């Protein structure tokens, strides 16, 4: 039988890599305002586990929900979608 993947995945941009083995990912989503109907951008930051310290700010990554690793960290990086443009 095939195994069903029940973990949530999100896509966002790395905004910080200051912590050891942890990155901060900014996830933005667009929602419609309930009264006015305008499309509004909502954003939230998640701490994600990065075992090799491989990601830098500006990278576009996919993160997956996992068991709690620390007080604020319950996500882990699945894959790199786009490398940051360095000048």
KAKA-V582545 format. One record per residue. N is the residue number from 1. PSI is psi in whole degrees, -180 to 180 (NA if undefined). OMEGA is omega in whole degrees, 0 to 359 (NA if undefined). BURIAL is # if it has 9 or more other C-alpha atoms within 8 Angstrom, else .. Layout:
# KAKA-V582545
n & psi & omega & burial
N & PSI & OMEGA & BURIAL
N & PSI & OMEGA & BURIAL
This chain:
# KAKA-V582545
n & psi & omega & burial
1 & 148 & 180 & .
2 & 146 & 181 & .
3 & 132 & 181 & .
4 & 131 & 180 & .
5 & 111 & 183 & .
6 & -3 & 182 & .
7 & 144 & 180 & .
8 & 146 & 174 & .
9 & 144 & 179 & .
10 & 155 & 177 & .
11 & 132 & 181 & #
12 & -180 & 183 & #
13 & 136 & 178 & #
14 & 126 & 180 & #
15 & -16 & 180 & #
16 & 143 & 174 & #
17 & 29 & 185 & #
18 & -29 & 182 & .
19 & 156 & 179 & .
20 & 126 & 179 & .
21 & 21 & 180 & #
22 & 139 & 173 & #
23 & 156 & 175 & #
24 & 126 & 184 & #
25 & 128 & 177 & #
26 & 118 & 180 & #
27 & 123 & 179 & #
28 & 139 & 177 & #
29 & 151 & 181 & .
30 & 127 & 180 & .
31 & 154 & 178 & .
32 & 131 & 179 & .
33 & 132 & 186 & #
34 & -32 & 182 & .
35 & -48 & 188 & .
36 & -18 & 176 & .
37 & -2 & 180 & .
38 & 146 & 177 & .
39 & 124 & 183 & .
40 & 141 & 179 & .
41 & 123 & 176 & .
42 & 139 & 181 & .
43 & 154 & 178 & .
44 & 146 & 179 & .
45 & 138 & 178 & .
46 & 142 & 171 & #
47 & 130 & 182 & #
48 & 146 & 181 & #
49 & 127 & 179 & #
50 & 92 & 188 & #
51 & -39 & 186 & .
52 & 5 & 185 & .
53 & 45 & 188 & #
54 & -15 & 187 & .
55 & 146 & 181 & #
56 & 160 & 179 & #
57 & 136 & 182 & #
58 & -19 & 178 & #
59 & 144 & 174 & #
60 & 121 & 186 & #
61 & 161 & 171 & #
62 & 132 & 178 & #
63 & 153 & 182 & #
64 & 142 & 178 & #
65 & 141 & 180 & #
66 & -174 & 178 & .
67 & 155 & 178 & .
68 & 127 & 180 & #
69 & -34 & 175 & .
70 & -170 & 183 & .
71 & -40 & 184 & .
72 & -3 & 187 & .
73 & 112 & 178 & #
74 & 28 & 179 & #
75 & 153 & 175 & #
76 & 152 & 182 & #
77 & 131 & 179 & #
78 & -53 & 181 & .
79 & 161 & 177 & .
80 & 125 & 179 & #
81 & -41 & 181 & .
82 & 131 & 179 & .
83 & 150 & 180 & .
84 & 145 & 175 & #
85 & 114 & 179 & .
86 & 144 & 183 & .
87 & NA & NA & .
